[in-house]
Amino acid sequence: MDVPAHLAGLTGTPVARLRTLGRSHAWTLYHADLADNRRVFVKAFEHEVADGLPDLGGVLTAEAAGLRWLAAAHPTLVPPVLAADTRMLVLPWLPPQSATTTCAERLGRDLATLHAATPASFGAPWDGYIATLPLSNAAGPGEWGPWYAEHRLAPYLPAAAPELGRDGVRLLDRVIDRITDLAGPPEPPARLHGDLWSGNVLWTADRALLIDPAAHGGHRETDLAMLTLFGAPHLDRILSAYQEIAPLNSGWRQRIPLHQLHPLLVHVVLFGGSYRGMLLSAAASALAG
């Protein structure tokens, strides 16, 4: 793919300068200056299916759909989508800043507001992805626990099984079997980012913005559990500010490992057995909790 030409066609503006930022999964990332003085971030899928790679064009359209869906509930919490198709996603260029406690507290309040924008059901009206893996967004009108087991845990167990071993798979099966008991009090669907690790929080001078979502209707504790999985700056301030706006149900801290099972399963599938110990520890903690 001719990246400058494709970018110019999508934005309607010639490209003055293009700089490669590196790769992320199957995509190449760019910083571009457009002829109308806009500076943009570009994520491009440059490979043809004939190269032997899977057709991942749906990933970028799903990401764009998720950003727009989140913006419909909280326009200032995500960057606007400037252009998107199956080969390219274009966002404003936002130079990152260091996280501050003020921005962290604002993020907590913003997340509470986002989650309160209740969608009609669990799932989402588009086919989802997390990294390069398909992510079922099938609608679920019932309680969250069975939906989570069916669409976020069970689909990834077969691919993870060689790394987990028989005992590891049995442990995850026990979680799935007990999911209704482990899921906590019923809650309505919340509008989630869905992949809210610290790398998907972009800190600017006055606020945090969320990028690269796997957006869907889910349980609001999921976003908070994801923030804790690999650590986030000023996490205690984020959680405290969230609780001031939307107090969490009793036992939410004990349920954090349950919500972390999905991203850890995804990591085992994508990156192998180095995440096996974290996954099985989380599963054991979920059952104990």
Disulfide bonds with the S-S distance in Angstrom:
none
